[in-house]
Amino acid sequence: MQAIVVVVELYLLRHGIAEEASAHRADAQRALTAEGRKRLMGILRSAAAAGVKPSLVLTSPHRRAVETAEVAAEALGYRGELLRTKSLLPGSTPQDVWEEVRAHRGAESLLLSGHEPLLSASAAFLLGAPNVAIEFKKGSMARIDVERFPAEPHGTLRWLLAPKMAAKG
């Protein structure tokens, strides 16, 4: 009898282009720009064409990440609630992200909407190669598959899509 392998697809999505930082607005309140939404839709069209269908969407509570998650949910046909989590805040660690993923290991696919440098560090950590440098431009998306959920992850990078590579629409 062959063992059944359960693969969880993790989609890491960096927020789109947001308003510039300002002394008049808290960093957490920076919204996506029209250009940020437009470029994000290019990535999400490509993701939808590749069959991306998250079963759960997790997001940083910062406005630009939440707005990115909302755009992604709509573009990818996700009908559930967005789960805001502190583990995706800019000051979090890859270990915090992994513990959040482990807490939701029953989901078939998780979309994580967050920030840099957390996402690139988390991608490297998820691949079991924390010293690898991965560039996550604004609006970039990666797919990493994981089969087991030990304390130290060992995922497989399936793809990384940058906005300049995305479908034009």
mmCIF file of the C-alpha atoms, coordinates in Angstrom:
data_MODEL
# 
_entry.id   MODEL 
# 
loop_
_atom_site.group_PDB 
_atom_site.id 
_atom_site.type_symbol 
_atom_site.label_atom_id 
_atom_site.label_alt_id 
_atom_site.label_comp_id 
_atom_site.label_asym_id 
_atom_site.label_entity_id 
_atom_site.label_seq_id 
_atom_site.pdbx_PDB_ins_code 
_atom_site.Cartn_x 
_atom_site.Cartn_y 
_atom_site.Cartn_z 
_atom_site.occupancy 
_atom_site.B_iso_or_equiv 
_atom_site.pdbx_formal_charge 
_atom_site.auth_seq_id 
_atom_site.auth_comp_id 
_atom_site.auth_asym_id 
_atom_site.auth_atom_id 
_atom_site.pdbx_PDB_model_num 
ATOM 1   C CA . MET A 1 1   ? 0.000   0.000  0.000   1.00 0.00 ? 1   MET A CA 1 
ATOM 2   C CA . GLN A 1 2   ? 1.381   3.387  -1.003  1.00 0.00 ? 2   GLN A CA 1 
ATOM 3   C CA . ALA A 1 3   ? 1.441   6.181  1.590   1.00 0.00 ? 3   ALA A CA 1 
ATOM 4   C CA . ILE A 1 4   ? -0.756  9.161  0.825   1.00 0.00 ? 4   ILE A CA 1 
ATOM 5   C CA . VAL A 1 5   ? 1.232   12.370 0.630   1.00 0.00 ? 5   VAL A CA 1 
ATOM 6   C CA . VAL A 1 6   ? -0.643  15.530 1.487   1.00 0.00 ? 6   VAL A CA 1 
ATOM 7   C CA . VAL A 1 7   ? 0.839   18.619 -0.110  1.00 0.00 ? 7   VAL A CA 1 
ATOM 8   C CA . VAL A 1 8   ? -0.129  22.073 1.116   1.00 0.00 ? 8   VAL A CA 1 
ATOM 9   C CA . GLU A 1 9   ? 0.371   24.844 -1.417  1.00 0.00 ? 9   GLU A CA 1 
ATOM 10  C CA . LEU A 1 10  ? 1.622   28.090 0.111   1.00 0.00 ? 10  LEU A CA 1 
ATOM 11  C CA . TYR A 1 11  ? 1.274   31.274 -1.911  1.00 0.00 ? 11  TYR A CA 1 
ATOM 12  C CA . LEU A 1 12  ? 3.332   34.197 -0.648  1.00 0.00 ? 12  LEU A CA 1 
ATOM 13  C CA . LEU A 1 13  ? 2.084   37.517 -2.019  1.00 0.00 ? 13  LEU A CA 1 
ATOM 14  C CA . ARG A 1 14  ? 3.850   40.783 -1.295  1.00 0.00 ? 14  ARG A CA 1 
ATOM 15  C CA . HIS A 1 15  ? 1.516   43.750 -1.099  1.00 0.00 ? 15  HIS A CA 1 
ATOM 16  C CA . GLY A 1 16  ? 1.235   45.958 -4.162  1.00 0.00 ? 16  GLY A CA 1 
ATOM 17  C CA . ILE A 1 17  ? 2.610   49.473 -4.564  1.00 0.00 ? 17  ILE A CA 1 
ATOM 18  C CA . ALA A 1 18  ? 1.308   51.609 -1.700  1.00 0.00 ? 18  ALA A CA 1 
ATOM 19  C CA . GLU A 1 19  ? 1.146   55.281 -0.831  1.00 0.00 ? 19  GLU A CA 1 
ATOM 20  C CA . GLU A 1 20  ? 4.426   56.860 0.190   1.00 0.00 ? 20  GLU A CA 1 
ATOM 21  C CA . ALA A 1 21  ? 5.254   57.060 3.866   1.00 0.00 ? 21  ALA A CA 1 
ATOM 22  C CA . SER A 1 22  ? 4.144   60.327 5.434   1.00 0.00 ? 22  SER A CA 1 
ATOM 23  C CA . ALA A 1 23  ? 4.405   62.093 8.766   1.00 0.00 ? 23  ALA A CA 1 
ATOM 24  C CA . HIS A 1 24  ? 0.608   62.634 8.505   1.00 0.00 ? 24  HIS A CA 1 
ATOM 25  C CA . ARG A 1 25  ? -0.324  58.952 8.248   1.00 0.00 ? 25  ARG A CA 1 
ATOM 26  C CA . ALA A 1 26  ? 0.694   55.880 10.235  1.00 0.00 ? 26  ALA A CA 1 
ATOM 27  C CA . ASP A 1 27  ? 2.660   53.319 8.227   1.00 0.00 ? 27  ASP A CA 1 
ATOM 28  C CA . ALA A 1 28  ? -0.027  50.715 8.949   1.00 0.00 ? 28  ALA A CA 1 
ATOM 29  C CA . GLN A 1 29  ? -2.631  52.942 7.226   1.00 0.00 ? 29  GLN A CA 1 
ATOM 30  C CA . ARG A 1 30  ? -0.864  53.277 3.859   1.00 0.00 ? 30  ARG A CA 1 
ATOM 31  C CA . ALA A 1 31  ? -3.253  52.202 1.075   1.00 0.00 ? 31  ALA A CA 1 
ATOM 32  C CA . LEU A 1 32  ? -2.572  50.612 -2.304  1.00 0.00 ? 32  LEU A CA 1 
ATOM 33  C CA . THR A 1 33  ? -2.229  53.049 -5.192  1.00 0.00 ? 33  THR A CA 1 
ATOM 34  C CA . ALA A 1 34  ? -4.157  52.700 -8.466  1.00 0.00 ? 34  ALA A CA 1 
ATOM 35  C CA . GLU A 1 35  ? -0.888  51.598 -10.125 1.00 0.00 ? 35  GLU A CA 1 
ATOM 36  C CA . GLY A 1 36  ? -0.343  49.093 -7.318  1.00 0.00 ? 36  GLY A CA 1 
ATOM 37  C CA . ARG A 1 37  ? -3.779  47.564 -7.907  1.00 0.00 ? 37  ARG A CA 1 
ATOM 38  C CA . LYS A 1 38  ? -3.227  47.462 -11.671 1.00 0.00 ? 38  LYS A CA 1 
ATOM 39  C CA . ARG A 1 39  ? 0.105   45.634 -11.411 1.00 0.00 ? 39  ARG A CA 1 
ATOM 40  C CA . LEU A 1 40  ? -1.303  43.317 -8.771  1.00 0.00 ? 40  LEU A CA 1 
ATOM 41  C CA . MET A 1 41  ? -4.112  42.313 -11.140 1.00 0.00 ? 41  MET A CA 1 
ATOM 42  C CA . GLY A 1 42  ? -1.528  41.255 -13.724 1.00 0.00 ? 42  GLY A CA 1 
ATOM 43  C CA . ILE A 1 43  ? 0.052   38.864 -11.232 1.00 0.00 ? 43  ILE A CA 1 
ATOM 44  C CA . LEU A 1 44  ? -3.342  37.599 -10.114 1.00 0.00 ? 44  LEU A CA 1 
ATOM 45  C CA . ARG A 1 45  ? -4.528  36.964 -13.685 1.00 0.00 ? 45  ARG A CA 1 
ATOM 46  C CA . SER A 1 46  ? -1.442  34.807 -14.191 1.00 0.00 ? 46  SER A CA 1 
ATOM 47  C CA . ALA A 1 47  ? -2.056  33.059 -10.864 1.00 0.00 ? 47  ALA A CA 1 
ATOM 48  C CA . ALA A 1 48  ? -5.705  32.378 -11.755 1.00 0.00 ? 48  ALA A CA 1 
ATOM 49  C CA . ALA A 1 49  ? -4.630  30.993 -15.151 1.00 0.00 ? 49  ALA A CA 1 
ATOM 50  C CA . ALA A 1 50  ? -2.239  28.662 -13.281 1.00 0.00 ? 50  ALA A CA 1 
ATOM 51  C CA . GLY A 1 51  ? -5.163  27.348 -11.213 1.00 0.00 ? 51  GLY A CA 1 
ATOM 52  C CA . VAL A 1 52  ? -4.428  29.123 -7.937  1.00 0.00 ? 52  VAL A CA 1 
ATOM 53  C CA . LYS A 1 53  ? -7.463  28.675 -5.653  1.00 0.00 ? 53  LYS A CA 1 
ATOM 54  C CA . PRO A 1 54  ? -6.630  29.415 -2.015  1.00 0.00 ? 54  PRO A CA 1 
ATOM 55  C CA . SER A 1 55  ? -8.678  27.626 0.605   1.00 0.00 ? 55  SER A CA 1 
ATOM 56  C CA . LEU A 1 56  ? -7.603  30.180 3.239   1.00 0.00 ? 56  LEU A CA 1 
ATOM 57  C CA . VAL A 1 57  ? -6.224  33.721 2.967   1.00 0.00 ? 57  VAL A CA 1 
ATOM 58  C CA . LEU A 1 58  ? -4.048  35.101 5.762   1.00 0.00 ? 58  LEU A CA 1 
ATOM 59  C CA . THR A 1 59  ? -2.940  38.718 5.811   1.00 0.00 ? 59  THR A CA 1 
ATOM 60  C CA . SER A 1 60  ? -0.940  41.207 7.778   1.00 0.00 ? 60  SER A CA 1 
ATOM 61  C CA . PRO A 1 61  ? -3.325  43.645 9.489   1.00 0.00 ? 61  PRO A CA 1 
ATOM 62  C CA . HIS A 1 62  ? -1.650  46.599 7.719   1.00 0.00 ? 62  HIS A CA 1 
ATOM 63  C CA . ARG A 1 63  ? -4.002  48.278 5.250   1.00 0.00 ? 63  ARG A CA 1 
ATOM 64  C CA . ARG A 1 64  ? -1.885  47.732 2.117   1.00 0.00 ? 64  ARG A CA 1 
ATOM 65  C CA . ALA A 1 65  ? -1.614  43.989 2.841   1.00 0.00 ? 65  ALA A CA 1 
ATOM 66  C CA . VAL A 1 66  ? -5.339  43.683 3.621   1.00 0.00 ? 66  VAL A CA 1 
ATOM 67  C CA . GLU A 1 67  ? -6.221  45.519 0.403   1.00 0.00 ? 67  GLU A CA 1 
ATOM 68  C CA . THR A 1 68  ? -3.841  43.215 -1.492  1.00 0.00 ? 68  THR A CA 1 
ATOM 69  C CA . ALA A 1 69  ? -5.533  40.179 0.079   1.00 0.00 ? 69  ALA A CA 1 
ATOM 70  C CA . GLU A 1 70  ? -8.965  41.567 -0.858  1.00 0.00 ? 70  GLU A CA 1 
ATOM 71  C CA . VAL A 1 71  ? -7.923  42.052 -4.494  1.00 0.00 ? 71  VAL A CA 1 
ATOM 72  C CA . ALA A 1 72  ? -6.425  38.542 -4.523  1.00 0.00 ? 72  ALA A CA 1 
ATOM 73  C CA . ALA A 1 73  ? -9.543  37.007 -2.988  1.00 0.00 ? 73  ALA A CA 1 
ATOM 74  C CA . GLU A 1 74  ? -11.733 38.566 -5.647  1.00 0.00 ? 74  GLU A CA 1 
ATOM 75  C CA . ALA A 1 75  ? -9.420  37.689 -8.550  1.00 0.00 ? 75  ALA A CA 1 
ATOM 76  C CA . LEU A 1 76  ? -8.937  34.084 -7.382  1.00 0.00 ? 76  LEU A CA 1 
ATOM 77  C CA . GLY A 1 77  ? -12.554 33.371 -6.449  1.00 0.00 ? 77  GLY A CA 1 
ATOM 78  C CA . TYR A 1 78  ? -11.953 33.072 -2.699  1.00 0.00 ? 78  TYR A CA 1 
ATOM 79  C CA . ARG A 1 79  ? -15.231 33.494 -0.810  1.00 0.00 ? 79  ARG A CA 1 
ATOM 80  C CA . GLY A 1 80  ? -14.091 32.988 2.776   1.00 0.00 ? 80  GLY A CA 1 
ATOM 81  C CA . GLU A 1 81  ? -13.050 35.475 5.413   1.00 0.00 ? 81  GLU A CA 1 
ATOM 82  C CA . LEU A 1 82  ? -9.625  37.069 5.378   1.00 0.00 ? 82  LEU A CA 1 
ATOM 83  C CA . LEU A 1 83  ? -7.743  36.084 8.507   1.00 0.00 ? 83  LEU A CA 1 
ATOM 84  C CA . ARG A 1 84  ? -5.658  38.983 9.832   1.00 0.00 ? 84  ARG A CA 1 
ATOM 85  C CA . THR A 1 85  ? -2.630  37.732 11.730  1.00 0.00 ? 85  THR A CA 1 
ATOM 86  C CA . LYS A 1 86  ? 0.206   39.429 13.589  1.00 0.00 ? 86  LYS A CA 1 
ATOM 87  C CA . SER A 1 87  ? 2.551   36.716 12.300  1.00 0.00 ? 87  SER A CA 1 
ATOM 88  C CA . LEU A 1 88  ? 2.589   38.567 8.946   1.00 0.00 ? 88  LEU A CA 1 
ATOM 89  C CA . LEU A 1 89  ? 3.410   42.007 10.372  1.00 0.00 ? 89  LEU A CA 1 
ATOM 90  C CA . PRO A 1 90  ? 6.698   43.527 9.137   1.00 0.00 ? 90  PRO A CA 1 
ATOM 91  C CA . GLY A 1 91  ? 8.473   42.876 12.453  1.00 0.00 ? 91  GLY A CA 1 
ATOM 92  C CA . SER A 1 92  ? 7.612   39.175 12.581  1.00 0.00 ? 92  SER A CA 1 
ATOM 93  C CA . THR A 1 93  ? 10.029  36.319 11.934  1.00 0.00 ? 93  THR A CA 1 
ATOM 94  C CA . PRO A 1 94  ? 9.987   33.448 9.445   1.00 0.00 ? 94  PRO A CA 1 
ATOM 95  C CA . GLN A 1 95  ? 9.504   31.137 12.438  1.00 0.00 ? 95  GLN A CA 1 
ATOM 96  C CA . ASP A 1 96  ? 6.323   33.086 13.348  1.00 0.00 ? 96  ASP A CA 1 
ATOM 97  C CA . VAL A 1 97  ? 5.065   32.646 9.783   1.00 0.00 ? 97  VAL A CA 1 
ATOM 98  C CA . TRP A 1 98  ? 5.841   28.909 9.860   1.00 0.00 ? 98  TRP A CA 1 
ATOM 99  C CA . GLU A 1 99  ? 3.996   28.464 13.165  1.00 0.00 ? 99  GLU A CA 1 
ATOM 100 C CA . GLU A 1 100 ? 0.968   30.226 11.631  1.00 0.00 ? 100 GLU A CA 1 
ATOM 101 C CA . VAL A 1 101 ? 1.144   27.916 8.600   1.00 0.00 ? 101 VAL A CA 1 
ATOM 102 C CA . ARG A 1 102 ? 1.424   24.883 10.892  1.00 0.00 ? 102 ARG A CA 1 
ATOM 103 C CA . ALA A 1 103 ? -1.680  26.054 12.768  1.00 0.00 ? 103 ALA A CA 1 
ATOM 104 C CA . HIS A 1 104 ? -3.624  25.897 9.471   1.00 0.00 ? 104 HIS A CA 1 
ATOM 105 C CA . ARG A 1 105 ? -2.070  22.735 8.032   1.00 0.00 ? 105 ARG A CA 1 
ATOM 106 C CA . GLY A 1 106 ? -5.533  21.294 7.312   1.00 0.00 ? 106 GLY A CA 1 
ATOM 107 C CA . ALA A 1 107 ? -6.028  23.814 4.503   1.00 0.00 ? 107 ALA A CA 1 
ATOM 108 C CA . GLU A 1 108 ? -5.197  22.640 0.980   1.00 0.00 ? 108 GLU A CA 1 
ATOM 109 C CA . SER A 1 109 ? -3.715  25.982 0.012   1.00 0.00 ? 109 SER A CA 1 
ATOM 110 C CA . LEU A 1 110 ? -2.856  29.112 1.954   1.00 0.00 ? 110 LEU A CA 1 
ATOM 111 C CA . LEU A 1 111 ? -2.326  32.557 0.511   1.00 0.00 ? 111 LEU A CA 1 
ATOM 112 C CA . LEU A 1 112 ? -0.195  34.801 2.745   1.00 0.00 ? 112 LEU A CA 1 
ATOM 113 C CA . SER A 1 113 ? -0.311  38.554 2.073   1.00 0.00 ? 113 SER A CA 1 
ATOM 114 C CA . GLY A 1 114 ? 2.527   40.449 3.695   1.00 0.00 ? 114 GLY A CA 1 
ATOM 115 C CA . HIS A 1 115 ? 5.634   42.600 3.583   1.00 0.00 ? 115 HIS A CA 1 
ATOM 116 C CA . GLU A 1 116 ? 9.349   42.679 2.915   1.00 0.00 ? 116 GLU A CA 1 
ATOM 117 C CA . PRO A 1 117 ? 11.797  41.637 4.180   1.00 0.00 ? 117 PRO A CA 1 
ATOM 118 C CA . LEU A 1 118 ? 9.589   39.098 5.979   1.00 0.00 ? 118 LEU A CA 1 
ATOM 119 C CA . LEU A 1 119 ? 8.329   37.328 2.845   1.00 0.00 ? 119 LEU A CA 1 
ATOM 120 C CA . SER A 1 120 ? 11.738  36.771 1.242   1.00 0.00 ? 120 SER A CA 1 
ATOM 121 C CA . ALA A 1 121 ? 13.174  35.573 4.567   1.00 0.00 ? 121 ALA A CA 1 
ATOM 122 C CA . SER A 1 122 ? 10.136  33.330 5.085   1.00 0.00 ? 122 SER A CA 1 
ATOM 123 C CA . ALA A 1 123 ? 10.434  31.869 1.577   1.00 0.00 ? 123 ALA A CA 1 
ATOM 124 C CA . ALA A 1 124 ? 14.083  30.990 2.189   1.00 0.00 ? 124 ALA A CA 1 
ATOM 125 C CA . PHE A 1 125 ? 13.217  29.521 5.614   1.00 0.00 ? 125 PHE A CA 1 
ATOM 126 C CA . LEU A 1 126 ? 10.325  27.489 4.133   1.00 0.00 ? 126 LEU A CA 1 
ATOM 127 C CA . LEU A 1 127 ? 12.746  26.058 1.580   1.00 0.00 ? 127 LEU A CA 1 
ATOM 128 C CA . GLY A 1 128 ? 15.120  24.972 4.349   1.00 0.00 ? 128 GLY A CA 1 
ATOM 129 C CA . ALA A 1 129 ? 17.724  27.436 3.074   1.00 0.00 ? 129 ALA A CA 1 
ATOM 130 C CA . PRO A 1 130 ? 17.550  30.510 5.340   1.00 0.00 ? 130 PRO A CA 1 
ATOM 131 C CA . ASN A 1 131 ? 20.709  32.037 3.827   1.00 0.00 ? 131 ASN A CA 1 
ATOM 132 C CA . VAL A 1 132 ? 19.322  32.102 0.279   1.00 0.00 ? 132 VAL A CA 1 
ATOM 133 C CA . ALA A 1 133 ? 18.485  35.584 -1.019  1.00 0.00 ? 133 ALA A CA 1 
ATOM 134 C CA . ILE A 1 134 ? 15.083  35.827 -2.720  1.00 0.00 ? 134 ILE A CA 1 
ATOM 135 C CA . GLU A 1 135 ? 13.873  39.091 -4.223  1.00 0.00 ? 135 GLU A CA 1 
ATOM 136 C CA . PHE A 1 136 ? 10.187  39.861 -3.661  1.00 0.00 ? 136 PHE A CA 1 
ATOM 137 C CA . LYS A 1 137 ? 9.279   43.002 -5.592  1.00 0.00 ? 137 LYS A CA 1 
ATOM 138 C CA . LYS A 1 138 ? 5.994   44.696 -4.678  1.00 0.00 ? 138 LYS A CA 1 
ATOM 139 C CA . GLY A 1 139 ? 3.178   42.538 -6.019  1.00 0.00 ? 139 GLY A CA 1 
ATOM 140 C CA . SER A 1 140 ? 5.364   39.430 -6.474  1.00 0.00 ? 140 SER A CA 1 
ATOM 141 C CA . MET A 1 141 ? 3.946   35.992 -5.743  1.00 0.00 ? 141 MET A CA 1 
ATOM 142 C CA . ALA A 1 142 ? 5.605   32.635 -5.045  1.00 0.00 ? 142 ALA A CA 1 
ATOM 143 C CA . ARG A 1 143 ? 4.319   29.103 -4.642  1.00 0.00 ? 143 ARG A CA 1 
ATOM 144 C CA . ILE A 1 144 ? 6.041   26.823 -2.169  1.00 0.00 ? 144 ILE A CA 1 
ATOM 145 C CA . ASP A 1 145 ? 4.723   23.319 -1.505  1.00 0.00 ? 145 ASP A CA 1 
ATOM 146 C CA . VAL A 1 146 ? 5.179   21.592 1.844   1.00 0.00 ? 146 VAL A CA 1 
ATOM 147 C CA . GLU A 1 147 ? 4.438   17.951 2.670   1.00 0.00 ? 147 GLU A CA 1 
ATOM 148 C CA . ARG A 1 148 ? 5.337   17.765 6.353   1.00 0.00 ? 148 ARG A CA 1 
ATOM 149 C CA . PHE A 1 149 ? 5.137   20.142 9.263   1.00 0.00 ? 149 PHE A CA 1 
ATOM 150 C CA . PRO A 1 150 ? 8.188   19.611 11.484  1.00 0.00 ? 150 PRO A CA 1 
ATOM 151 C CA . ALA A 1 151 ? 9.734   22.414 13.508  1.00 0.00 ? 151 ALA A CA 1 
ATOM 152 C CA . GLU A 1 152 ? 12.033  23.204 10.548  1.00 0.00 ? 152 GLU A CA 1 
ATOM 153 C CA . PRO A 1 153 ? 10.281  23.255 7.153   1.00 0.00 ? 153 PRO A CA 1 
ATOM 154 C CA . HIS A 1 154 ? 11.630  21.783 3.905   1.00 0.00 ? 154 HIS A CA 1 
ATOM 155 C CA . GLY A 1 155 ? 9.382   23.039 1.125   1.00 0.00 ? 155 GLY A CA 1 
ATOM 156 C CA . THR A 1 156 ? 9.725   22.983 -2.646  1.00 0.00 ? 156 THR A CA 1 
ATOM 157 C CA . LEU A 1 157 ? 9.680   26.177 -4.699  1.00 0.00 ? 157 LEU A CA 1 
ATOM 158 C CA . ARG A 1 158 ? 7.285   25.659 -7.616  1.00 0.00 ? 158 ARG A CA 1 
ATOM 159 C CA . TRP A 1 159 ? 7.428   29.197 -9.039  1.00 0.00 ? 159 TRP A CA 1 
ATOM 160 C CA . LEU A 1 160 ? 8.100   32.859 -8.370  1.00 0.00 ? 160 LEU A CA 1 
ATOM 161 C CA . LEU A 1 161 ? 6.296   35.490 -10.424 1.00 0.00 ? 161 LEU A CA 1 
ATOM 162 C CA . ALA A 1 162 ? 7.351   39.139 -10.533 1.00 0.00 ? 162 ALA A CA 1 
ATOM 163 C CA . PRO A 1 163 ? 5.019   41.890 -11.805 1.00 0.00 ? 163 PRO A CA 1 
ATOM 164 C CA . LYS A 1 164 ? 7.041   42.436 -15.006 1.00 0.00 ? 164 LYS A CA 1 
ATOM 165 C CA . MET A 1 165 ? 6.430   38.778 -15.937 1.00 0.00 ? 165 MET A CA 1 
ATOM 166 C CA . ALA A 1 166 ? 2.674   38.862 -15.348 1.00 0.00 ? 166 ALA A CA 1 
ATOM 167 C CA . ALA A 1 167 ? -0.117  38.692 -17.879 1.00 0.00 ? 167 ALA A CA 1 
ATOM 168 C CA . LYS A 1 168 ? -1.095  42.027 -19.357 1.00 0.00 ? 168 LYS A CA 1 
ATOM 169 C CA . GLY A 1 169 ? -4.740  42.799 -19.433 1.00 0.00 ? 169 GLY A CA 1 
# 
